[in-house]
């Protein structure tokens, strides 16, 4: 940080050098700061990574778990078939009975 301040003051001192009462003191202070900071420019190195700790002991071979069985017991009943979805009239929106050719509410023909 002192190096940067010293460089800035040195540049300002050179710019204002014609005005000796401002330029010379700034130039001198800037050069002193640059010289004082000269040996401390480098940052200290990072400490090395400590590494991983010892690994916990494991058995040399672990047996595989048994294979997963079927999702439902074999003696269970098969799922009942789902009923067909209810259809609705496109004209009036009422529910249609299964196999109807016309709507019971408005008489519109059922689209197949």
Residue pairs with C-beta under 8 A, 6 or more apart in sequence:
1 37
2 33
2 34
2 36
2 37
3 33
3 34
3 37
3 38
3 41
5 30
5 33
6 29
6 30
6 31
6 32
6 33
6 34
6 36
6 37
7 30
7 34
8 30
9 26
9 27
9 29
9 30
9 33
10 26
10 27
10 30
10 31
10 34
11 30
12 23
12 26
12 30
13 22
13 23
13 24
13 25
13 26
13 27
13 28
13 29
13 30
14 23
14 27
15 23
16 22
16 23
16 26
17 23
17 24
17 27
84 98
86 95
86 96
87 95
87 96
87 110
88 94
88 95
88 96
89 95
89 96
89 103
89 105
89 106
89 108
89 110
90 108
90 111
91 103
91 106
91 108
92 103
92 105
92 106
92 108
94 103
94 104
94 105
94 106
96 103
96 104
96 110
97 104
100 110
101 109
101 110
102 108
102 109
102 110
103 109
103 110
